[in-house]
Structures are given as C-alpha cells and as structure tokens.
Amino acid sequence: MEGTMRIFRLAVLLPLAPVFVSPASAQATAADIVAAHIRSQGYPCDAPQAAKRDSRASRPDEQVWVLTCANARYRVRLVPDMAAAVEQIH
C-alpha cells in the first residue's frame, strides 16, 4: 500500500515541480525521483542526468518520462497503483 501511495504522489506532484522550484532544480529533482523509482524495480541508473516528460506519450493518468542516466536511457511510464513500465532506449 505504501508503494502504491508513493507512485500516486509521484504521478500527481512531479508535473507540479517546476511551479515550486527553479527550472534547473526541477529538472534535477525529476531525474532523481524517476531514477529512484526505477532503481527500486531493479533497473540500474548511475548518476541520473535528466528527466524529460514526454507529453505526446503521456495521458492524464499515465505520465511518461525519458530518463537519461550515465549508463543508460529509459522511457518510464508511471501509472498509479502499478509498477512503472520501464523500457531501455538507445
């Protein structure tokens, strides 16, 4: 239940991050949050560098982010009450 609430809070609050902090800080915060989430599912992400929201692929109830790490790039679909769908991209 705690994991479900964490995903829900992330999906709801992450798009609002730029409202509360400067753009540079918001980008770093989004990368850190998405990276922590995929790491909890067993995906490696060394030194998260950027997370960019994919507005074309996102839906109101499913946020999609492209996460760039030092060792890989991922497309991460965050869905409330479910594990994130993670796809490594090149």
PyMOL Python script that loads the backbone (N, CA, C, O; Angstrom):
from pymol import cmd

cmd.read_pdbstr("""\
ATOM      1  N   MET A   1       0.821  -1.191   0.000  1.00  0.00           N
ATOM      2  CA  MET A   1       0.000   0.000   0.000  1.00  0.00           C
ATOM      3  C   MET A   1       0.872   1.264   0.000  1.00  0.00           C
ATOM      4  O   MET A   1       0.549   2.248  -0.666  1.00  0.00           O
ATOM      5  N   GLU A   2       1.980   1.227   0.754  1.00  0.00           N
ATOM      6  CA  GLU A   2       2.857   2.391   0.805  1.00  0.00           C
ATOM      7  C   GLU A   2       3.482   2.661  -0.560  1.00  0.00           C
ATOM      8  O   GLU A   2       3.604   3.817  -0.966  1.00  0.00           O
ATOM      9  N   GLY A   3       3.876   1.614  -1.266  1.00  0.00           N
ATOM     10  CA  GLY A   3       4.440   1.770  -2.605  1.00  0.00           C
ATOM     11  C   GLY A   3       3.429   2.365  -3.565  1.00  0.00           C
ATOM     12  O   GLY A   3       3.780   3.187  -4.411  1.00  0.00           O
ATOM     13  N   THR A   4       2.177   1.954  -3.440  1.00  0.00           N
ATOM     14  CA  THR A   4       1.113   2.475  -4.290  1.00  0.00           C
ATOM     15  C   THR A   4       0.925   3.969  -4.059  1.00  0.00           C
ATOM     16  O   THR A   4       0.784   4.738  -5.010  1.00  0.00           O
ATOM     17  N   MET A   5       0.923   4.372  -2.801  1.00  0.00           N
ATOM     18  CA  MET A   5       0.753   5.792  -2.494  1.00  0.00           C
ATOM     19  C   MET A   5       1.949   6.601  -2.987  1.00  0.00           C
ATOM     20  O   MET A   5       1.785   7.741  -3.420  1.00  0.00           O
ATOM     21  N   ARG A   6       3.148   6.027  -2.927  1.00  0.00           N
ATOM     22  CA  ARG A   6       4.340   6.729  -3.402  1.00  0.00           C
ATOM     23  C   ARG A   6       4.240   6.974  -4.906  1.00  0.00           C
ATOM     24  O   ARG A   6       4.559   8.065  -5.379  1.00  0.00           O
ATOM     25  N   ILE A   7       3.798   5.966  -5.657  1.00  0.00           N
ATOM     26  CA  ILE A   7       3.635   6.114  -7.103  1.00  0.00           C
ATOM     27  C   ILE A   7       2.575   7.166  -7.405  1.00  0.00           C
ATOM     28  O   ILE A   7       2.761   8.006  -8.286  1.00  0.00           O
ATOM     29  N   PHE A   8       1.463   7.120  -6.675  1.00  0.00           N
ATOM     30  CA  PHE A   8       0.387   8.079  -6.895  1.00  0.00           C
ATOM     31  C   PHE A   8       0.869   9.501  -6.618  1.00  0.00           C
ATOM     32  O   PHE A   8       0.615  10.410  -7.408  1.00  0.00           O
ATOM     33  N   ARG A   9       1.566   9.693  -5.492  1.00  0.00           N
ATOM     34  CA  ARG A   9       2.069  11.038  -5.170  1.00  0.00           C
ATOM     35  C   ARG A   9       3.050  11.515  -6.229  1.00  0.00           C
ATOM     36  O   ARG A   9       3.030  12.682  -6.621  1.00  0.00           O
ATOM     37  N   LEU A  10       3.910  10.612  -6.692  1.00  0.00           N
ATOM     38  CA  LEU A  10       4.881  10.962  -7.729  1.00  0.00           C
ATOM     39  C   LEU A  10       4.167  11.397  -9.002  1.00  0.00           C
ATOM     40  O   LEU A  10       4.512  12.422  -9.589  1.00  0.00           O
ATOM     41  N   ALA A  11       3.178  10.627  -9.429  1.00  0.00           N
ATOM     42  CA  ALA A  11       2.463  10.937 -10.667  1.00  0.00           C
ATOM     43  C   ALA A  11       1.704  12.259 -10.557  1.00  0.00           C
ATOM     44  O   ALA A  11       1.572  12.982 -11.544  1.00  0.00           O
ATOM     45  N   VAL A  12       1.208  12.574  -9.368  1.00  0.00           N
ATOM     46  CA  VAL A  12       0.440  13.804  -9.181  1.00  0.00           C
ATOM     47  C   VAL A  12       1.354  15.015  -8.985  1.00  0.00           C
ATOM     48  O   VAL A  12       1.100  16.075  -9.558  1.00  0.00           O
ATOM     49  N   LEU A  13       2.397  14.874  -8.195  1.00  0.00           N
ATOM     50  CA  LEU A  13       3.225  16.024  -7.825  1.00  0.00           C
ATOM     51  C   LEU A  13       4.361  16.322  -8.789  1.00  0.00           C
ATOM     52  O   LEU A  13       4.775  17.476  -8.897  1.00  0.00           O
ATOM     53  N   LEU A  14       4.876  15.329  -9.490  1.00  0.00           N
ATOM     54  CA  LEU A  14       6.022  15.548 -10.363  1.00  0.00           C
ATOM     55  C   LEU A  14       5.765  16.608 -11.433  1.00  0.00           C
ATOM     56  O   LEU A  14       6.647  17.433 -11.672  1.00  0.00           O
ATOM     57  N   PRO A  15       4.598  16.628 -12.089  1.00  0.00           N
ATOM     58  CA  PRO A  15       4.372  17.691 -13.082  1.00  0.00           C
ATOM     59  C   PRO A  15       4.314  19.090 -12.461  1.00  0.00           C
ATOM     60  O   PRO A  15       4.502  20.083 -13.164  1.00  0.00           O
ATOM     61  N   LEU A  16       4.057  19.178 -11.158  1.00  0.00           N
ATOM     62  CA  LEU A  16       3.977  20.478 -10.491  1.00  0.00           C
ATOM     63  C   LEU A  16       5.326  20.967  -9.991  1.00  0.00           C
ATOM     64  O   LEU A  16       5.426  22.111  -9.547  1.00  0.00           O
ATOM     65  N   ALA A  17       6.359  20.151 -10.044  1.00  0.00           N
ATOM     66  CA  ALA A  17       7.674  20.514  -9.515  1.00  0.00           C
ATOM     67  C   ALA A  17       8.185  21.842 -10.065  1.00  0.00           C
ATOM     68  O   ALA A  17       8.725  22.629  -9.287  1.00  0.00           O
ATOM     69  N   PRO A  18       8.050  22.140 -11.356  1.00  0.00           N
ATOM     70  CA  PRO A  18       8.561  23.421 -11.860  1.00  0.00           C
ATOM     71  C   PRO A  18       7.873  24.635 -11.248  1.00  0.00           C
ATOM     72  O   PRO A  18       8.448  25.724 -11.244  1.00  0.00           O
ATOM     73  N   VAL A  19       6.658  24.476 -10.732  1.00  0.00           N
ATOM     74  CA  VAL A  19       5.943  25.582 -10.117  1.00  0.00           C
ATOM     75  C   VAL A  19       6.596  25.975  -8.796  1.00  0.00           C
ATOM     76  O   VAL A  19       6.609  27.151  -8.433  1.00  0.00           O
ATOM     77  N   PHE A  20       7.138  24.992  -8.075  1.00  0.00           N
ATOM     78  CA  PHE A  20       7.651  25.228  -6.734  1.00  0.00           C
ATOM     79  C   PHE A  20       9.138  25.542  -6.669  1.00  0.00           C
ATOM     80  O   PHE A  20       9.597  26.113  -5.680  1.00  0.00           O
ATOM     81  N   VAL A  21       9.905  25.184  -7.698  1.00  0.00           N
ATOM     82  CA  VAL A  21      11.351  25.397  -7.678  1.00  0.00           C
ATOM     83  C   VAL A  21      11.808  25.938  -9.019  1.00  0.00           C
ATOM     84  O   VAL A  21      11.043  25.963  -9.983  1.00  0.00           O
ATOM     85  N   SER A  22      13.047  26.367  -9.075  1.00  0.00           N
ATOM     86  CA  SER A  22      13.570  26.897 -10.331  1.00  0.00           C
ATOM     87  C   SER A  22      13.651  25.802 -11.385  1.00  0.00           C
ATOM     88  O   SER A  22      13.721  24.626 -11.028  1.00  0.00           O
ATOM     89  N   PRO A  23      13.643  26.144 -12.676  1.00  0.00           N
ATOM     90  CA  PRO A  23      13.678  25.132 -13.737  1.00  0.00           C
ATOM     91  C   PRO A  23      14.863  24.186 -13.643  1.00  0.00           C
ATOM     92  O   PRO A  23      14.697  22.986 -13.860  1.00  0.00           O
ATOM     93  N   ALA A  24      16.044  24.680 -13.331  1.00  0.00           N
ATOM     94  CA  ALA A  24      17.217  23.799 -13.238  1.00  0.00           C
ATOM     95  C   ALA A  24      17.051  22.811 -12.093  1.00  0.00           C
ATOM     96  O   ALA A  24      17.369  21.631 -12.241  1.00  0.00           O
ATOM     97  N   SER A  25      16.561  23.278 -10.962  1.00  0.00           N
ATOM     98  CA  SER A  25      16.346  22.396  -9.818  1.00  0.00           C
ATOM     99  C   SER A  25      15.239  21.397 -10.095  1.00  0.00           C
ATOM    100  O   SER A  25      15.340  20.238  -9.692  1.00  0.00           O
ATOM    101  N   ALA A  26      14.185  21.825 -10.775  1.00  0.00           N
ATOM    102  CA  ALA A  26      13.077  20.931 -11.083  1.00  0.00           C
ATOM    103  C   ALA A  26      13.539  19.789 -11.965  1.00  0.00           C
ATOM    104  O   ALA A  26      13.130  18.646 -11.759  1.00  0.00           O
ATOM    105  N   GLN A  27      14.380  20.074 -12.938  1.00  0.00           N
ATOM    106  CA  GLN A  27      14.878  19.032 -13.833  1.00  0.00           C
ATOM    107  C   GLN A  27      15.690  18.020 -13.039  1.00  0.00           C
ATOM    108  O   GLN A  27      15.515  16.814 -13.214  1.00  0.00           O
ATOM    109  N   ALA A  28      16.571  18.490 -12.175  1.00  0.00           N
ATOM    110  CA  ALA A  28      17.384  17.586 -11.357  1.00  0.00           C
ATOM    111  C   ALA A  28      16.498  16.783 -10.421  1.00  0.00           C
ATOM    112  O   ALA A  28      16.730  15.589 -10.226  1.00  0.00           O
ATOM    113  N   THR A  29      15.499  17.408  -9.843  1.00  0.00           N
ATOM    114  CA  THR A  29      14.598  16.720  -8.940  1.00  0.00           C
ATOM    115  C   THR A  29      13.814  15.643  -9.672  1.00  0.00           C
ATOM    116  O   THR A  29      13.684  14.529  -9.164  1.00  0.00           O
ATOM    117  N   ALA A  30      13.297  15.942 -10.834  1.00  0.00           N
ATOM    118  CA  ALA A  30      12.553  14.947 -11.611  1.00  0.00           C
ATOM    119  C   ALA A  30      13.445  13.762 -11.951  1.00  0.00           C
ATOM    120  O   ALA A  30      13.014  12.614 -11.840  1.00  0.00           O
ATOM    121  N   ALA A  31      14.670  14.018 -12.359  1.00  0.00           N
ATOM    122  CA  ALA A  31      15.600  12.934 -12.695  1.00  0.00           C
ATOM    123  C   ALA A  31      15.877  12.072 -11.476  1.00  0.00           C
ATOM    124  O   ALA A  31      15.887  10.845 -11.576  1.00  0.00           O
ATOM    125  N   ASP A  32      16.102  12.692 -10.332  1.00  0.00           N
ATOM    126  CA  ASP A  32      16.379  11.933  -9.115  1.00  0.00           C
ATOM    127  C   ASP A  32      15.179  11.084  -8.693  1.00  0.00           C
ATOM    128  O   ASP A  32      15.342   9.939  -8.273  1.00  0.00           O
ATOM    129  N   ILE A  33      13.986  11.643  -8.804  1.00  0.00           N
ATOM    130  CA  ILE A  33      12.780  10.922  -8.394  1.00  0.00           C
ATOM    131  C   ILE A  33      12.512   9.739  -9.315  1.00  0.00           C
ATOM    132  O   ILE A  33      12.267   8.629  -8.843  1.00  0.00           O
ATOM    133  N   VAL A  34      12.555   9.966 -10.616  1.00  0.00           N
ATOM    134  CA  VAL A  34      12.290   8.879 -11.567  1.00  0.00           C
ATOM    135  C   VAL A  34      13.381   7.816 -11.461  1.00  0.00           C
ATOM    136  O   VAL A  34      13.090   6.621 -11.529  1.00  0.00           O
ATOM    137  N   ALA A  35      14.634   8.239 -11.294  1.00  0.00           N
ATOM    138  CA  ALA A  35      15.737   7.279 -11.152  1.00  0.00           C
ATOM    139  C   ALA A  35      15.556   6.421  -9.904  1.00  0.00           C
ATOM    140  O   ALA A  35      15.758   5.207  -9.954  1.00  0.00           O
ATOM    141  N   ALA A  36      15.183   7.030  -8.800  1.00  0.00           N
ATOM    142  CA  ALA A  36      14.958   6.260  -7.570  1.00  0.00           C
ATOM    143  C   ALA A  36      13.841   5.243  -7.769  1.00  0.00           C
ATOM    144  O   ALA A  36      13.907   4.122  -7.264  1.00  0.00           O
ATOM    145  N   HIS A  37      12.829   5.645  -8.502  1.00  0.00           N
ATOM    146  CA  HIS A  37      11.699   4.746  -8.739  1.00  0.00           C
ATOM    147  C   HIS A  37      12.116   3.526  -9.561  1.00  0.00           C
ATOM    148  O   HIS A  37      11.760   2.401  -9.212  1.00  0.00           O
ATOM    149  N   ILE A  38      12.857   3.732 -10.637  1.00  0.00           N
ATOM    150  CA  ILE A  38      13.239   2.571 -11.452  1.00  0.00           C
ATOM    151  C   ILE A  38      14.288   1.718 -10.746  1.00  0.00           C
ATOM    152  O   ILE A  38      14.327   0.502 -10.935  1.00  0.00           O
ATOM    153  N   ARG A  39      15.134   2.343  -9.938  1.00  0.00           N
ATOM    154  CA  ARG A  39      16.099   1.559  -9.152  1.00  0.00           C
ATOM    155  C   ARG A  39      15.377   0.625  -8.192  1.00  0.00           C
ATOM    156  O   ARG A  39      15.821  -0.501  -7.966  1.00  0.00           O
ATOM    157  N   SER A  40      14.262   1.089  -7.626  1.00  0.00           N
ATOM    158  CA  SER A  40      13.504   0.245  -6.693  1.00  0.00           C
ATOM    159  C   SER A  40      12.917  -0.976  -7.390  1.00  0.00           C
ATOM    160  O   SER A  40      12.533  -1.945  -6.736  1.00  0.00           O
ATOM    161  N   GLN A  41      12.847  -0.927  -8.718  1.00  0.00           N
ATOM    162  CA  GLN A  41      12.362  -2.061  -9.505  1.00  0.00           C
ATOM    163  C   GLN A  41      13.521  -2.874 -10.089  1.00  0.00           C
ATOM    164  O   GLN A  41      13.296  -3.804 -10.863  1.00  0.00           O
ATOM    165  N   GLY A  42      14.753  -2.530  -9.724  1.00  0.00           N
ATOM    166  CA  GLY A  42      15.903  -3.318 -10.138  1.00  0.00           C
ATOM    167  C   GLY A  42      16.646  -2.838 -11.367  1.00  0.00           C
ATOM    168  O   GLY A  42      17.562  -3.519 -11.828  1.00  0.00           O
ATOM    169  N   TYR A  43      16.281  -1.688 -11.914  1.00  0.00           N
ATOM    170  CA  TYR A  43      16.974  -1.154 -13.093  1.00  0.00           C
ATOM    171  C   TYR A  43      18.154  -0.294 -12.654  1.00  0.00           C
ATOM    172  O   TYR A  43      18.011   0.517 -11.739  1.00  0.00           O
ATOM    173  N   PRO A  44      19.319  -0.454 -13.287  1.00  0.00           N
ATOM    174  CA  PRO A  44      20.470   0.373 -12.914  1.00  0.00           C
ATOM    175  C   PRO A  44      20.366   1.780 -13.514  1.00  0.00           C
ATOM    176  O   PRO A  44      20.019   1.947 -14.683  1.00  0.00           O
ATOM    177  N   CYS A  45      20.668   2.766 -12.703  1.00  0.00           N
ATOM    178  CA  CYS A  45      20.730   4.151 -13.186  1.00  0.00           C
ATOM    179  C   CYS A  45      21.806   4.863 -12.384  1.00  0.00           C
ATOM    180  O   CYS A  45      21.564   5.338 -11.275  1.00  0.00           O
ATOM    181  N   ASP A  46      22.999   4.928 -12.965  1.00  0.00           N
ATOM    182  CA  ASP A  46      24.113   5.611 -12.314  1.00  0.00           C
ATOM    183  C   ASP A  46      24.067   7.089 -12.685  1.00  0.00           C
ATOM    184  O   ASP A  46      23.955   7.433 -13.861  1.00  0.00           O
ATOM    185  N   ALA A  47      24.151   7.939 -11.712  1.00  0.00           N
ATOM    186  CA  ALA A  47      24.203   9.390 -11.912  1.00  0.00           C
ATOM    187  C   ALA A  47      23.113   9.890 -12.854  1.00  0.00           C
ATOM    188  O   ALA A  47      23.398  10.209 -14.009  1.00  0.00           O
ATOM    189  N   PRO A  48      21.851   9.965 -12.375  1.00  0.00           N
ATOM    190  CA  PRO A  48      20.785  10.488 -13.224  1.00  0.00           C
ATOM    191  C   PRO A  48      21.109  11.904 -13.689  1.00  0.00           C
ATOM    192  O   PRO A  48      21.457  12.767 -12.884  1.00  0.00           O
ATOM    193  N   GLN A  49      20.990  12.132 -14.997  1.00  0.00           N
ATOM    194  CA  GLN A  49      21.383  13.416 -15.575  1.00  0.00           C
ATOM    195  C   GLN A  49      20.198  14.289 -15.954  1.00  0.00           C
ATOM    196  O   GLN A  49      20.252  15.508 -15.792  1.00  0.00           O
ATOM    197  N   ALA A  50      19.125  13.682 -16.457  1.00  0.00           N
ATOM    198  CA  ALA A  50      17.961  14.470 -16.881  1.00  0.00           C
ATOM    199  C   ALA A  50      16.735  13.573 -16.963  1.00  0.00           C
ATOM    200  O   ALA A  50      16.834  12.370 -17.205  1.00  0.00           O
ATOM    201  N   ALA A  51      15.589  14.185 -16.758  1.00  0.00           N
ATOM    202  CA  ALA A  51      14.310  13.515 -16.976  1.00  0.00           C
ATOM    203  C   ALA A  51      13.424  14.508 -17.715  1.00  0.00           C
ATOM    204  O   ALA A  51      13.178  15.614 -17.233  1.00  0.00           O
ATOM    205  N   LYS A  52      12.957  14.109 -18.871  1.00  0.00           N
ATOM    206  CA  LYS A  52      12.116  14.986 -19.683  1.00  0.00           C
ATOM    207  C   LYS A  52      10.765  14.310 -19.873  1.00  0.00           C
ATOM    208  O   LYS A  52      10.691  13.153 -20.287  1.00  0.00           O
ATOM    209  N   ARG A  53       9.703  15.039 -19.566  1.00  0.00           N
ATOM    210  CA  ARG A  53       8.361  14.491 -19.720  1.00  0.00           C
ATOM    211  C   ARG A  53       8.027  14.392 -21.198  1.00  0.00           C
ATOM    212  O   ARG A  53       8.222  15.347 -21.950  1.00  0.00           O
ATOM    213  N   ASP A  54       7.523  13.238 -21.612  1.00  0.00           N
ATOM    214  CA  ASP A  54       7.101  13.006 -22.994  1.00  0.00           C
ATOM    215  C   ASP A  54       5.606  13.300 -23.065  1.00  0.00           C
ATOM    216  O   ASP A  54       4.780  12.433 -22.784  1.00  0.00           O
ATOM    217  N   SER A  55       5.269  14.528 -23.443  1.00  0.00           N
ATOM    218  CA  SER A  55       3.862  14.946 -23.430  1.00  0.00           C
ATOM    219  C   SER A  55       3.021  14.212 -24.469  1.00  0.00           C
ATOM    220  O   SER A  55       1.821  14.024 -24.266  1.00  0.00           O
ATOM    221  N   ARG A  56       3.624  13.796 -25.571  1.00  0.00           N
ATOM    222  CA  ARG A  56       2.868  13.057 -26.592  1.00  0.00           C
ATOM    223  C   ARG A  56       2.457  11.679 -26.107  1.00  0.00           C
ATOM    224  O   ARG A  56       1.350  11.224 -26.395  1.00  0.00           O
ATOM    225  N   ALA A  57       3.335  11.015 -25.377  1.00  0.00           N
ATOM    226  CA  ALA A  57       3.047   9.662 -24.902  1.00  0.00           C
ATOM    227  C   ALA A  57       2.275   9.660 -23.584  1.00  0.00           C
ATOM    228  O   ALA A  57       1.654   8.657 -23.235  1.00  0.00           O
ATOM    229  N   SER A  58       2.308  10.776 -22.848  1.00  0.00           N
ATOM    230  CA  SER A  58       1.630  10.852 -21.554  1.00  0.00           C
ATOM    231  C   SER A  58       0.126  10.983 -21.734  1.00  0.00           C
ATOM    232  O   SER A  58      -0.366  11.484 -22.745  1.00  0.00           O
ATOM    233  N   ARG A  59      -0.581  10.515 -20.718  1.00  0.00           N
ATOM    234  CA  ARG A  59      -2.041  10.665 -20.637  1.00  0.00           C
ATOM    235  C   ARG A  59      -2.342  11.265 -19.270  1.00  0.00           C
ATOM    236  O   ARG A  59      -1.457  11.327 -18.417  1.00  0.00           O
ATOM    237  N   PRO A  60      -3.572  11.705 -19.049  1.00  0.00           N
ATOM    238  CA  PRO A  60      -3.872  12.304 -17.743  1.00  0.00           C
ATOM    239  C   PRO A  60      -3.551  11.384 -16.561  1.00  0.00           C
ATOM    240  O   PRO A  60      -3.137  11.860 -15.505  1.00  0.00           O
ATOM    241  N   ASP A  61      -3.736  10.087 -16.728  1.00  0.00           N
ATOM    242  CA  ASP A  61      -3.486   9.154 -15.631  1.00  0.00           C
ATOM    243  C   ASP A  61      -2.192   8.360 -15.791  1.00  0.00           C
ATOM    244  O   ASP A  61      -1.922   7.469 -14.986  1.00  0.00           O
ATOM    245  N   GLU A  62      -1.389   8.659 -16.808  1.00  0.00           N
ATOM    246  CA  GLU A  62      -0.126   7.961 -17.059  1.00  0.00           C
ATOM    247  C   GLU A  62       0.927   8.961 -17.538  1.00  0.00           C
ATOM    248  O   GLU A  62       0.873   9.436 -18.672  1.00  0.00           O
ATOM    249  N   GLN A  63       1.871   9.270 -16.675  1.00  0.00           N
ATOM    250  CA  GLN A  63       2.959  10.172 -17.042  1.00  0.00           C
ATOM    251  C   GLN A  63       4.090   9.363 -17.664  1.00  0.00           C
ATOM    252  O   GLN A  63       4.462   8.313 -17.140  1.00  0.00           O
ATOM    253  N   VAL A  64       4.639   9.841 -18.773  1.00  0.00           N
ATOM    254  CA  VAL A  64       5.772   9.180 -19.419  1.00  0.00           C
ATOM    255  C   VAL A  64       6.964  10.126 -19.374  1.00  0.00           C
ATOM    256  O   VAL A  64       6.857  11.300 -19.729  1.00  0.00           O
ATOM    257  N   TRP A  65       8.103   9.594 -18.930  1.00  0.00           N
ATOM    258  CA  TRP A  65       9.334  10.361 -18.803  1.00  0.00           C
ATOM    259  C   TRP A  65      10.445   9.655 -19.550  1.00  0.00           C
ATOM    260  O   TRP A  65      10.499   8.426 -19.571  1.00  0.00           O
ATOM    261  N   VAL A  66      11.336  10.425 -20.165  1.00  0.00           N
ATOM    262  CA  VAL A  66      12.562   9.882 -20.741  1.00  0.00           C
ATOM    263  C   VAL A  66      13.666  10.247 -19.752  1.00  0.00           C
ATOM    264  O   VAL A  66      13.969  11.421 -19.539  1.00  0.00           O
ATOM    265  N   LEU A  67      14.255   9.220 -19.156  1.00  0.00           N
ATOM    266  CA  LEU A  67      15.273   9.389 -18.126  1.00  0.00           C
ATOM    267  C   LEU A  67      16.643   9.092 -18.711  1.00  0.00           C
ATOM    268  O   LEU A  67      16.856   8.030 -19.296  1.00  0.00           O
ATOM    269  N   THR A  68      17.566  10.023 -18.555  1.00  0.00           N
ATOM    270  CA  THR A  68      18.943   9.833 -19.012  1.00  0.00           C
ATOM    271  C   THR A  68      19.838   9.659 -17.794  1.00  0.00           C
ATOM    272  O   THR A  68      19.911  10.526 -16.923  1.00  0.00           O
ATOM    273  N   CYS A  69      20.517   8.514 -17.756  1.00  0.00           N
ATOM    274  CA  CYS A  69      21.478   8.204 -16.696  1.00  0.00           C
ATOM    275  C   CYS A  69      22.856   8.117 -17.333  1.00  0.00           C
ATOM    276  O   CYS A  69      22.972   8.100 -18.558  1.00  0.00           O
ATOM    277  N   ALA A  70      23.894   8.060 -16.518  1.00  0.00           N
ATOM    278  CA  ALA A  70      25.255   7.960 -17.047  1.00  0.00           C
ATOM    279  C   ALA A  70      25.451   6.666 -17.828  1.00  0.00           C
ATOM    280  O   ALA A  70      26.248   6.621 -18.766  1.00  0.00           O
ATOM    281  N   ASN A  71      24.731   5.615 -17.450  1.00  0.00           N
ATOM    282  CA  ASN A  71      24.939   4.305 -18.065  1.00  0.00           C
ATOM    283  C   ASN A  71      23.805   3.845 -18.981  1.00  0.00           C
ATOM    284  O   ASN A  71      23.944   2.805 -19.623  1.00  0.00           O
ATOM    285  N   ALA A  72      22.694   4.570 -19.069  1.00  0.00           N
ATOM    286  CA  ALA A  72      21.566   4.109 -19.887  1.00  0.00           C
ATOM    287  C   ALA A  72      20.527   5.218 -20.044  1.00  0.00           C
ATOM    288  O   ALA A  72      20.546   6.218 -19.327  1.00  0.00           O
ATOM    289  N   ARG A  73      19.610   5.011 -21.013  1.00  0.00           N
ATOM    290  CA  ARG A  73      18.430   5.881 -21.181  1.00  0.00           C
ATOM    291  C   ARG A  73      17.201   4.995 -21.097  1.00  0.00           C
ATOM    292  O   ARG A  73      17.195   3.872 -21.603  1.00  0.00           O
ATOM    293  N   TYR A  74      16.155   5.512 -20.451  1.00  0.00           N
ATOM    294  CA  TYR A  74      14.937   4.741 -20.252  1.00  0.00           C
ATOM    295  C   TYR A  74      13.718   5.580 -20.603  1.00  0.00           C
ATOM    296  O   TYR A  74      13.719   6.800 -20.439  1.00  0.00           O
ATOM    297  N   ARG A  75      12.682   4.912 -21.086  1.00  0.00           N
ATOM    298  CA  ARG A  75      11.348   5.507 -21.184  1.00  0.00           C
ATOM    299  C   ARG A  75      10.560   4.883 -20.036  1.00  0.00           C
ATOM    300  O   ARG A  75      10.416   3.663 -19.957  1.00  0.00           O
ATOM    301  N   VAL A  76      10.055   5.732 -19.153  1.00  0.00           N
ATOM    302  CA  VAL A  76       9.398   5.267 -17.936  1.00  0.00           C
ATOM    303  C   VAL A  76       7.953   5.741 -17.946  1.00  0.00           C
ATOM    304  O   VAL A  76       7.685   6.941 -18.011  1.00  0.00           O
ATOM    305  N   ARG A  77       7.026   4.795 -17.883  1.00  0.00           N
ATOM    306  CA  ARG A  77       5.593   5.111 -17.822  1.00  0.00           C
ATOM    307  C   ARG A  77       5.133   4.886 -16.388  1.00  0.00           C
ATOM    308  O   ARG A  77       5.147   3.759 -15.893  1.00  0.00           O
ATOM    309  N   LEU A  78       4.723   5.975 -15.719  1.00  0.00           N
ATOM    310  CA  LEU A  78       4.268   5.911 -14.335  1.00  0.00           C
ATOM    311  C   LEU A  78       2.751   5.836 -14.308  1.00  0.00           C
ATOM    312  O   LEU A  78       2.059   6.735 -14.784  1.00  0.00           O
ATOM    313  N   VAL A  79       2.251   4.751 -13.745  1.00  0.00           N
ATOM    314  CA  VAL A  79       0.814   4.513 -13.664  1.00  0.00           C
ATOM    315  C   VAL A  79       0.460   4.333 -12.189  1.00  0.00           C
ATOM    316  O   VAL A  79       1.058   3.490 -11.522  1.00  0.00           O
ATOM    317  N   PRO A  80      -0.495   5.101 -11.663  1.00  0.00           N
ATOM    318  CA  PRO A  80      -0.877   4.928 -10.262  1.00  0.00           C
ATOM    319  C   PRO A  80      -1.322   3.492  -9.978  1.00  0.00           C
ATOM    320  O   PRO A  80      -1.954   2.849 -10.815  1.00  0.00           O
ATOM    321  N   ASP A  81      -0.983   3.007  -8.794  1.00  0.00           N
ATOM    322  CA  ASP A  81      -1.358   1.672  -8.317  1.00  0.00           C
ATOM    323  C   ASP A  81      -0.710   0.532  -9.086  1.00  0.00           C
ATOM    324  O   ASP A  81      -1.146  -0.612  -8.959  1.00  0.00           O
ATOM    325  N   MET A  82       0.314   0.807  -9.877  1.00  0.00           N
ATOM    326  CA  MET A  82       1.008  -0.240 -10.629  1.00  0.00           C
ATOM    327  C   MET A  82       2.504   0.057 -10.638  1.00  0.00           C
ATOM    328  O   MET A  82       2.930   1.184 -10.383  1.00  0.00           O
ATOM    329  N   ALA A  83       3.291  -0.971 -10.934  1.00  0.00           N
ATOM    330  CA  ALA A  83       4.726  -0.756 -11.122  1.00  0.00           C
ATOM    331  C   ALA A  83       4.925   0.054 -12.400  1.00  0.00           C
ATOM    332  O   ALA A  83       4.108  -0.011 -13.318  1.00  0.00           O
ATOM    333  N   ALA A  84       5.997   0.803 -12.451  1.00  0.00           N
ATOM    334  CA  ALA A  84       6.303   1.578 -13.656  1.00  0.00           C
ATOM    335  C   ALA A  84       6.668   0.633 -14.793  1.00  0.00           C
ATOM    336  O   ALA A  84       7.290  -0.408 -14.581  1.00  0.00           O
ATOM    337  N   ALA A  85       6.272   1.015 -15.997  1.00  0.00           N
ATOM    338  CA  ALA A  85       6.698   0.281 -17.191  1.00  0.00           C
ATOM    339  C   ALA A  85       7.993   0.941 -17.653  1.00  0.00           C
ATOM    340  O   ALA A  85       8.006   2.124 -17.991  1.00  0.00           O
ATOM    341  N   VAL A  86       9.074   0.179 -17.665  1.00  0.00           N
ATOM    342  CA  VAL A  86      10.398   0.720 -17.974  1.00  0.00           C
ATOM    343  C   VAL A  86      10.923   0.052 -19.231  1.00  0.00           C
ATOM    344  O   VAL A  86      10.928  -1.174 -19.347  1.00  0.00           O
ATOM    345  N   GLU A  87      11.368   0.881 -20.174  1.00  0.00           N
ATOM    346  CA  GLU A  87      11.929   0.385 -21.435  1.00  0.00           C
ATOM    347  C   GLU A  87      13.268   1.081 -21.656  1.00  0.00           C
ATOM    348  O   GLU A  87      13.343   2.310 -21.654  1.00  0.00           O
ATOM    349  N   GLN A  88      14.319   0.294 -21.846  1.00  0.00           N
ATOM    350  CA  GLN A  88      15.621   0.898 -22.146  1.00  0.00           C
ATOM    351  C   GLN A  88      15.623   1.327 -23.605  1.00  0.00           C
ATOM    352  O   GLN A  88      15.231   0.559 -24.484  1.00  0.00           O
ATOM    353  N   ILE A  89      16.066   2.559 -23.862  1.00  0.00           N
ATOM    354  CA  ILE A  89      16.110   3.073 -25.229  1.00  0.00           C
ATOM    355  C   ILE A  89      17.542   3.440 -25.583  1.00  0.00           C
ATOM    356  O   ILE A  89      18.372   3.665 -24.702  1.00  0.00           O
ATOM    357  N   HIS A  90      17.822   3.497 -26.865  1.00  0.00           N
ATOM    358  CA  HIS A  90      19.190   3.774 -27.326  1.00  0.00           C
ATOM    359  C   HIS A  90      19.256   5.102 -28.034  1.00  0.00           C
ATOM    360  O   HIS A  90      20.326   5.504 -28.492  1.00  0.00           O
TER     361      HIS A  90
END
""", "prot")
cmd.dss("prot")
cmd.show_as("cartoon", "prot")
cmd.util.cbc("prot")
cmd.orient("prot")
